[in-house]
Amino acid sequence: MPASLQPARYYPPLLTTTSTPTSISISMPRAARRPPPPSPPLLASVAFVCRQWPRVEALDHVTRELDALLDCSQLWTLARASGAGLEHLVARIAARDAQILRRMDKLQRQALATTAMAAAAANGHVAVLRLLAEQLFPCARVTKAVETAARNGQVEVLQWLHERQEALDVFWGAREMLVAVRGGHLDVAQWLHRHTSPPEHQFLIDEAARNGDLVMIQWLHGVAAFGGHFDILDFLHREGLASCTADVSIKAVAEGHLEILEWLFLHYPEPIPSGRLLRIAKRHDLYCVDWLVRTGKAVDYDMW
């Protein structure tokens, strides 16, 4: 039979099912998007002008472009703004460079904080120093700011740092006393002597003598008597730089420096109030009392 007249063959389906296959969807986890960093606030001039045009104010990207066009903070560094005492500008620069600050390692942040704090302290800007130390760089150590404040005679800055020294991790005992004496800031030197423990190997007398600062030399002479530094007193006396006041001898007695007291009576007998010394010595040092009575420098009327 011809192929054209043969009946069509039936081929059964390979897979028979009564249900329609369902599609399986696999949901992949989406990567969490990091929120964009907060932008610094608009300049007051830009915000005021855009507020007059609500259609412009509604376009955030347009207001940001205007703000960037008129923003002069791009010309300032953090240290320069801190030295000028512009607190609002310091905050704006920190907000502008927030991403850069976050990418810095610990040493880089410390270096930036040291430079900015030193600039603020040198010019007496306590408000800017507070912003830097407590908000922008809370983990940084305050080091160079102490020296620059002492060099420029900024006692208020030193007082604020001393009050906050535990919270801010302030480092004392470097060159602050040296630069204060070198700059002739007697009030700073006296404050540092009362509240800190400066090193004793910084040749402070040489610096004061080099500057011809007689008032500073006389004060250092009293400090030497208070600390029992006989060699310094003797050197100052031989060079004609020493002088004695009642306070010098009283401090020597209060600290129990009998050798200093003998030296003072030998070279400066007139200004020493012997009766007052005896009363102070009774409260502090019996050896000084014995020497004052035994040598006849003071009469103890309580014995009679």
MIVEXTOR-862831 format. One record per residue: x, y, z of N, C-alpha, C in turn; residue in one letter. Coordinates in steps of 0.2 Angstrom, whole numbers, padded with zeros to 4 digits, always signed. Last residue first. Example, Ala and Ser with C-alpha at 12.3 -4.5 7.8 and 13.67 -1.06 7.14 Angstrom:
# MIVEXTOR-862831
+0064-0011+0035+0068-0005+0036+0064+0000+0039s/+0066-0028+0039+0062-0022+0039+0066-0016+0039a/
END
This chain:
# MIVEXTOR-862831
+0292+0404+0644+0293+0408+0650+0286+0408+0654w/+0289+0398+0632+0293+0394+0637+0293+0398+0644m/+0282+0406+0624+0278+0401+0628+0282+0397+0633d/+0292+0414+0618+0289+0417+0624+0284+0412+0628y/+0306+0410+0610+0299+0407+0612+0296+0409+0618d/+0313+0421+0599+0312+0419+0606+0306+0416+0607v/+0325+0418+0586+0318+0419+0588+0317+0417+0596a/+0338+0416+0585+0335+0420+0579+0328+0421+0581k/+0346+0409+0594+0343+0416+0596+0340+0419+0590g/+0349+0396+0591+0353+0401+0589+0351+0408+0590t/+0338+0390+0598+0345+0388+0600+0350+0394+0597r/+0327+0394+0591+0328+0395+0598+0335+0395+0600v/+0329+0389+0578+0328+0396+0579+0329+0398+0586l/+0332+0375+0580+0337+0379+0578+0336+0387+0579w/+0319+0371+0585+0325+0370+0589+0331+0375+0587d/+0311+0373+0574+0310+0377+0580+0316+0377+0585v/+0317+0365+0565+0317+0372+0564+0316+0376+0570c/+0313+0353+0571+0320+0354+0570+0321+0362+0569y/+0299+0352+0570+0302+0354+0577+0310+0355+0576l/+0288+0358+0559+0295+0355+0559+0298+0357+0566d/+0274+0363+0560+0277+0359+0554+0283+0355+0556h/+0271+0371+0570+0265+0367+0567+0268+0362+0562r/+0282+0378+0573+0279+0373+0578+0274+0369+0575k/+0284+0386+0562+0288+0380+0563+0285+0375+0568a/+0275+0396+0564+0274+0391+0559+0278+0385+0560i/+0281+0402+0575+0274+0400+0576+0272+0395+0570r/+0293+0406+0569+0293+0401+0575+0286+0398+0576l/+0290+0415+0560+0293+0409+0558+0292+0404+0563l/+0285+0426+0568+0280+0422+0563+0283+0415+0561r/+0298+0429+0573+0292+0427+0577+0287+0423+0573g/+0305+0433+0562+0307+0427+0566+0302+0425+0570s/+0304+0437+0546+0300+0438+0552+0301+0432+0557p/+0316+0443+0536+0314+0437+0539+0310+0438+0545i/+0323+0453+0530+0316+0453+0528+0313+0447+0532p/+0337+0453+0536+0332+0458+0537+0325+0456+0536e/+0346+0443+0532+0343+0442+0539+0337+0447+0540p/+0351+0435+0520+0345+0440+0520+0342+0440+0527y/+0361+0426+0522+0362+0431+0517+0357+0436+0517h/+0358+0419+0534+0365+0421+0533+0365+0426+0528l/+0345+0415+0533+0347+0420+0538+0354+0422+0537f/+0346+0407+0521+0342+0413+0521+0344+0418+0526l/+0353+0396+0527+0356+0400+0521+0352+0407+0521w/+0344+0391+0536+0350+0394+0538+0353+0398+0533e/+0334+0387+0527+0332+0392+0532+0339+0395+0535l/+0340+0377+0520+0338+0383+0517+0337+0389+0521i/+0341+0368+0531+0347+0370+0527+0346+0377+0523e/+0328+0365+0534+0332+0368+0539+0338+0371+0535l/+0314+0363+0527+0320+0364+0524+0325+0368+0529h/+0300+0361+0530+0305+0358+0535+0312+0358+0532g/+0290+0368+0524+0292+0362+0521+0298+0358+0525e/+0289+0379+0532+0283+0375+0531+0285+0368+0528a/+0302+0385+0529+0300+0383+0536+0294+0378+0536v/+0300+0389+0516+0305+0385+0518+0304+0381+0525a/+0289+0398+0517+0288+0392+0513+0294+0387+0515k/+0295+0408+0525+0290+0405+0527+0289+0398+0524i/+0305+0413+0516+0307+0410+0522+0301+0406+0525s/+0296+0418+0506+0301+0413+0504+0303+0409+0510v/+0288+0428+0512+0285+0422+0510+0290+0416+0508d/+0297+0438+0514+0295+0434+0520+0292+0428+0518a/+0310+0437+0502+0304+0440+0505+0302+0436+0510t/+0325+0440+0493+0322+0436+0498+0316+0440+0501c/+0333+0437+0478+0331+0441+0483+0326+0437+0488s/+0346+0434+0465+0341+0432+0470+0339+0438+0475a/+0355+0438+0456+0349+0437+0454+0343+0436+0459l/+0369+0437+0458+0366+0444+0460+0358+0444+0457g/+0376+0426+0457+0375+0430+0451+0371+0436+0452e/+0375+0421+0470+0381+0423+0467+0381+0427+0461r/+0361+0418+0471+0364+0423+0475+0371+0426+0472h/+0359+0408+0461+0356+0415+0460+0359+0420+0464l/+0367+0398+0467+0369+0401+0461+0366+0408+0460f/+0360+0396+0479+0367+0398+0480+0369+0401+0473d/+0348+0391+0474+0348+0397+0478+0355+0400+0478l/+0352+0379+0468+0349+0385+0464+0349+0391+0467i/+0357+0372+0479+0361+0374+0474+0359+0379+0469d/+0345+0370+0486+0350+0374+0489+0355+0376+0484f/+0330+0367+0485+0335+0367+0480+0340+0372+0482h/+0317+0366+0492+0324+0364+0495+0330+0364+0490g/+0306+0371+0487+0307+0364+0485+0314+0362+0488g/+0306+0384+0492+0300+0380+0494+0302+0373+0492f/+0317+0389+0485+0317+0389+0492+0312+0384+0495a/+0312+0389+0472+0318+0385+0474+0319+0384+0481a/+0302+0398+0473+0300+0391+0471+0306+0386+0473v/+0309+0409+0474+0305+0407+0480+0303+0400+0479g/+0315+0410+0462+0319+0409+0468+0315+0407+0474h/+0304+0412+0454+0308+0405+0453+0312+0404+0459l/+0302+0425+0457+0297+0420+0459+0300+0413+0459w/+0314+0431+0452+0312+0431+0459+0307+0426+0461q/+0312+0428+0438+0318+0425+0442+0316+0425+0449i/+0300+0436+0435+0300+0428+0435+0306+0425+0438m/+0306+0448+0437+0300+0446+0441+0300+0438+0441v/+0316+0449+0427+0318+0449+0434+0312+0446+0439l/+0319+0443+0413+0313+0444+0416+0314+0443+0424d/+0328+0442+0402+0329+0448+0407+0323+0449+0411g/+0329+0431+0395+0324+0436+0393+0324+0442+0397n/+0338+0424+0402+0340+0425+0395+0335+0431+0392r/+0332+0422+0414+0338+0426+0414+0339+0428+0406a/+0322+0412+0410+0320+0419+0413+0326+0424+0412a/+0331+0402+0405+0326+0405+0401+0324+0412+0403e/+0338+0399+0417+0341+0401+0411+0337+0404+0406d/+0327+0394+0425+0331+0400+0427+0335+0403+0421i/+0324+0382+0419+0319+0388+0419+0322+0394+0421l/+0329+0370+0415+0333+0376+0415+0328+0382+0415f/+0322+0358+0417+0321+0361+0411+0324+0368+0410q/+0320+0348+0426+0326+0348+0423+0326+0352+0416h/+0308+0345+0433+0313+0350+0436+0320+0351+0432e/+0292+0345+0426+0299+0342+0427+0303+0348+0430p/+0277+0350+0436+0282+0351+0430+0288+0347+0432p/+0263+0345+0441+0270+0344+0443+0275+0344+0438s/+0250+0357+0444+0253+0351+0441+0260+0350+0444t/+0245+0368+0452+0240+0363+0450+0244+0357+0447h/+0256+0377+0455+0251+0375+0460+0247+0369+0458r/+0263+0378+0443+0266+0376+0449+0261+0374+0454h/+0253+0383+0434+0255+0377+0433+0259+0374+0439l/+0251+0396+0440+0246+0391+0440+0248+0384+0439w/+0264+0402+0438+0262+0401+0445+0256+0396+0445q/+0264+0402+0424+0269+0398+0428+0267+0397+0435a/+0253+0411+0421+0253+0404+0419+0258+0399+0423v/+0259+0422+0427+0252+0419+0430+0251+0412+0428d/+0270+0425+0419+0271+0423+0426+0264+0420+0429l/+0275+0423+0405+0269+0422+0407+0269+0420+0415h/+0287+0423+0397+0286+0428+0402+0279+0428+0405g/+0290+0413+0388+0286+0418+0386+0284+0424+0391g/+0297+0405+0396+0301+0408+0390+0297+0413+0388r/+0288+0401+0405+0293+0405+0408+0297+0408+0402v/+0280+0393+0396+0277+0399+0400+0282+0403+0402a/+0288+0384+0391+0286+0389+0386+0283+0394+0390v/+0290+0376+0403+0296+0379+0400+0294+0385+0395l/+0278+0372+0407+0281+0376+0411+0287+0380+0408m/+0275+0363+0395+0271+0369+0397+0274+0374+0401e/+0281+0352+0391+0285+0358+0390+0281+0364+0392r/+0274+0340+0401+0279+0341+0395+0283+0347+0395a/+0264+0339+0411+0271+0337+0412+0276+0337+0407g/+0249+0330+0406+0253+0336+0409+0260+0334+0410w/+0236+0326+0395+0243+0325+0397+0246+0331+0399f/+0219+0321+0398+0224+0327+0397+0231+0325+0399v/+0206+0314+0396+0213+0311+0396+0218+0316+0394d/+0194+0319+0398+0197+0321+0392+0204+0317+0391l/+0190+0316+0411+0186+0314+0406+0189+0315+0399a/+0201+0321+0418+0200+0314+0419+0195+0312+0413e/+0201+0335+0416+0207+0331+0414+0205+0323+0414q/+0193+0345+0417+0190+0340+0413+0196+0335+0412r/+0200+0355+0424+0194+0352+0427+0191+0346+0424e/+0211+0357+0416+0212+0354+0422+0206+0351+0425h/+0204+0363+0405+0207+0357+0404+0209+0353+0411l/+0201+0375+0412+0196+0371+0409+0198+0364+0408w/+0214+0380+0415+0209+0379+0420+0204+0374+0418q/+0219+0382+0402+0222+0377+0406+0217+0375+0412l/+0210+0392+0397+0210+0386+0394+0213+0380+0398v/+0214+0402+0406+0207+0400+0406+0206+0393+0403e/+0227+0406+0403+0225+0402+0409+0219+0399+0409v/+0236+0407+0390+0229+0406+0391+0227+0402+0397q/+0249+0411+0386+0246+0414+0392+0239+0413+0393g/+0254+0404+0375+0251+0410+0374+0248+0414+0380n/+0260+0393+0381+0264+0397+0377+0261+0404+0376r/+0249+0387+0386+0254+0390+0391+0258+0394+0387a/+0242+0383+0374+0239+0387+0379+0244+0390+0384a/+0252+0374+0369+0250+0380+0366+0247+0385+0370t/+0252+0364+0379+0258+0368+0378+0256+0374+0374e/+0239+0359+0378+0242+0361+0385+0248+0366+0384v/+0238+0354+0365+0234+0360+0367+0236+0363+0374a/+0245+0342+0364+0248+0349+0362+0244+0355+0364k/+0235+0333+0371+0242+0334+0372+0245+0341+0370t/+0222+0324+0374+0224+0331+0373+0231+0331+0375v/+0217+0310+0364+0220+0312+0370+0223+0319+0369r/+0200+0305+0358+0207+0307+0357+0210+0310+0364a/+0187+0301+0360+0192+0296+0362+0199+0299+0361c/+0180+0312+0355+0179+0310+0362+0184+0305+0364p/+0179+0322+0344+0185+0317+0345+0185+0315+0353f/+0167+0329+0344+0170+0327+0338+0175+0321+0339l/+0164+0331+0358+0159+0328+0353+0162+0325+0347q/+0174+0335+0366+0169+0331+0369+0164+0328+0364e/+0184+0341+0359+0186+0336+0364+0180+0332+0366a/+0177+0351+0351+0182+0346+0348+0183+0340+0353l/+0169+0358+0360+0166+0354+0354+0171+0349+0351l/+0179+0363+0368+0174+0359+0371+0171+0355+0365r/+0186+0371+0359+0189+0366+0362+0185+0361+0365l/+0176+0381+0357+0178+0376+0351+0182+0370+0354v/+0175+0386+0370+0169+0383+0367+0171+0379+0361a/+0188+0392+0372+0186+0386+0376+0180+0382+0373v/+0200+0399+0364+0193+0397+0362+0191+0391+0366h/+0213+0403+0365+0209+0404+0370+0201+0403+0369g/+0223+0401+0355+0219+0407+0355+0213+0408+0360n/+0227+0388+0358+0232+0394+0357+0229+0401+0358a/+0216+0380+0357+0219+0382+0364+0224+0388+0364a/+0214+0379+0343+0209+0382+0348+0212+0384+0354a/+0226+0373+0340+0225+0379+0337+0219+0383+0341a/+0225+0361+0347+0231+0365+0348+0229+0372+0346a/+0214+0355+0341+0214+0357+0348+0219+0362+0350m/+0219+0352+0328+0214+0357+0329+0213+0359+0336a/+0230+0343+0331+0231+0350+0327+0226+0355+0328t/+0224+0333+0337+0229+0337+0341+0230+0343+0337t/+0215+0328+0328+0212+0331+0334+0217+0335+0337a/+0224+0323+0318+0219+0329+0316+0216+0332+0323l/+0230+0313+0326+0234+0318+0323+0230+0324+0321a/+0219+0305+0329+0223+0308+0334+0227+0314+0332q/+0216+0300+0316+0211+0304+0320+0214+0308+0325r/+0227+0293+0313+0225+0299+0309+0220+0303+0313q/+0227+0283+0323+0232+0288+0323+0231+0294+0319l/+0215+0276+0319+0215+0279+0326+0221+0284+0326k/+0210+0280+0302+0212+0275+0308+0213+0279+0314d/+0196+0286+0293+0202+0287+0296+0204+0282+0302m/+0183+0285+0290+0188+0280+0286+0195+0281+0289r/+0176+0295+0297+0175+0288+0298+0180+0283+0295r/+0181+0306+0290+0183+0305+0297+0182+0298+0299l/+0175+0305+0278+0182+0305+0278+0185+0303+0285i/+0162+0307+0282+0164+0300+0279+0171+0300+0279q/+0162+0320+0286+0160+0314+0291+0162+0308+0288a/+0164+0333+0281+0169+0327+0281+0168+0321+0285d/+0153+0340+0285+0154+0339+0278+0159+0333+0277r/+0153+0340+0299+0148+0336+0295+0149+0335+0288a/+0165+0347+0301+0165+0340+0303+0159+0336+0300a/+0161+0359+0295+0167+0355+0292+0167+0348+0294i/+0151+0363+0304+0150+0362+0297+0155+0358+0294r/+0158+0364+0316+0153+0359+0316+0151+0358+0309a/+0167+0375+0312+0170+0369+0314+0164+0363+0314v/+0157+0385+0311+0161+0383+0305+0164+0376+0306l/+0152+0387+0324+0148+0384+0318+0151+0382+0312h/+0164+0392+0330+0161+0386+0332+0156+0383+0327e/+0178+0399+0326+0171+0399+0323+0168+0392+0324l/+0191+0402+0330+0186+0402+0335+0179+0401+0332g/+0202+0401+0323+0198+0407+0322+0192+0407+0327a/+0206+0388+0326+0210+0393+0328+0207+0400+0327g/+0196+0381+0319+0197+0380+0326+0201+0386+0329s/+0199+0384+0306+0192+0386+0309+0193+0386+0316a/+0211+0377+0305+0211+0384+0304+0204+0387+0307r/+0208+0364+0307+0213+0367+0312+0212+0375+0311a/+0200+0361+0296+0197+0360+0303+0201+0364+0308l/+0201+0373+0283+0202+0367+0286+0200+0367+0293t/+0191+0381+0270+0194+0381+0277+0196+0374+0279w/+0185+0381+0258+0192+0384+0258+0195+0384+0265l/+0173+0376+0260+0178+0372+0257+0185+0375+0257q/+0165+0385+0266+0169+0381+0271+0174+0376+0267s/+0157+0392+0257+0164+0394+0258+0168+0390+0263c/+0144+0388+0247+0148+0386+0253+0155+0388+0253d/+0138+0390+0235+0139+0396+0240+0143+0394+0246l/+0137+0378+0230+0140+0383+0226+0142+0389+0230l/+0131+0370+0239+0138+0368+0238+0141+0374+0234a/+0118+0376+0239+0122+0376+0245+0129+0375+0243d/+0114+0372+0226+0115+0379+0228+0119+0380+0234l/+0113+0358+0228+0118+0361+0223+0119+0369+0224e/+0103+0357+0237+0110+0355+0239+0115+0358+0234r/+0092+0362+0230+0095+0366+0236+0102+0364+0238t/+0092+0351+0221+0093+0358+0218+0095+0363+0224v/+0089+0340+0228+0095+0340+0225+0097+0347+0222h/+0076+0343+0233+0082+0343+0238+0088+0344+0234d/+0063+0353+0229+0068+0349+0225+0075+0349+0230l/+0056+0361+0237+0054+0354+0237+0059+0350+0233a/+0061+0374+0234+0063+0371+0241+0061+0363+0241e/+0055+0377+0222+0063+0375+0222+0064+0372+0229v/+0042+0379+0226+0044+0374+0221+0051+0372+0221r/+0043+0389+0236+0042+0382+0238+0043+0377+0233p/+0053+0401+0238+0051+0398+0232+0049+0391+0234w/+0056+0405+0250+0052+0410+0247+0050+0407+0240q/+0065+0396+0254+0059+0396+0257+0054+0400+0254r/+0076+0399+0247+0072+0393+0245+0066+0393+0248c/+0081+0409+0255+0079+0411+0248+0075+0405+0246v/+0084+0402+0267+0079+0408+0267+0077+0409+0260f/+0094+0393+0263+0087+0391+0266+0082+0396+0266a/+0104+0401+0259+0101+0397+0255+0094+0394+0257v/+0107+0407+0272+0105+0411+0266+0102+0407+0261s/+0111+0397+0280+0105+0401+0282+0103+0405+0276a/+0115+0382+0271+0117+0388+0274+0111+0392+0275l/+0108+0366+0278+0109+0371+0272+0111+0378+0275l/+0118+0354+0287+0112+0359+0286+0114+0364+0281p/+0126+0340+0280+0126+0346+0284+0120+0351+0282p/+0118+0324+0279+0121+0330+0275+0121+0336+0280s/+0121+0308+0285+0118+0314+0285+0121+0320+0282p/+0124+0295+0273+0126+0299+0278+0122+0306+0279p/+0111+0283+0268+0116+0289+0266+0118+0293+0272p/+0111+0267+0274+0108+0273+0274+0113+0279+0272p/+0114+0253+0265+0117+0257+0270+0114+0264+0269r/+0104+0240+0261+0107+0246+0259+0108+0250+0265r/+0107+0223+0261+0104+0228+0265+0108+0235+0262a/+0103+0213+0247+0108+0216+0251+0105+0222+0254a/+0090+0200+0248+0093+0207+0245+0098+0210+0250r/+0090+0183+0245+0091+0188+0250+0094+0195+0247p/+0079+0177+0232+0086+0178+0235+0086+0184+0240m/+0067+0165+0231+0068+0172+0233+0075+0173+0236s/+0061+0155+0219+0066+0155+0224+0068+0163+0225i/+0047+0147+0214+0051+0154+0214+0055+0154+0220s/+0041+0135+0203+0044+0136+0210+0048+0143+0209i/+0025+0133+0195+0032+0136+0195+0034+0137+0202s/+0017+0117+0194+0017+0124+0197+0024+0126+0196t/+0008+0108+0181+0014+0109+0185+0014+0116+0187p/-0008+0102+0182-0004+0107+0179+0002+0108+0183t/-0013+0085+0183-0012+0092+0186-0007+0096+0182s/-0013+0073+0176-0019+0077+0176-0019+0084+0179t/-0001+0067+0165-0003+0069+0172-0009+0073+0171t/+0011+0057+0156+0004+0059+0157+0002+0061+0164t/+0024+0057+0146+0022+0058+0152+0015+0061+0152l/+0024+0053+0132+0029+0050+0137+0027+0051+0144l/+0009+0049+0124+0013+0054+0127+0018+0051+0132p/+0008+0037+0110+0006+0040+0117+0011+0045+0119p/+0005+0039+0093+0011+0039+0098+0008+0042+0105y/-0003+0031+0080-0004+0035+0086+0002+0034+0091y/-0001+0033+0062+0000+0029+0069-0001+0034+0075r/-0013+0034+0049-0008+0038+0054-0008+0034+0060a/-0014+0022+0037-0017+0026+0042-0012+0029+0047p/-0008+0025+0020-0007+0021+0026-0010+0025+0032q/-0008+0032+0008-0014+0029+0010-0014+0025+0016l/+0006+0035+0006+0001+0041+0007-0006+0038+0009s/+0012+0024+0004+0013+0027+0011+0008+0032+0012a/+0002+0011-0004+0006+0017-0004+0007+0020+0003p/+0004-0006+0000+0000+0000+0000+0005+0006+0000m/
END
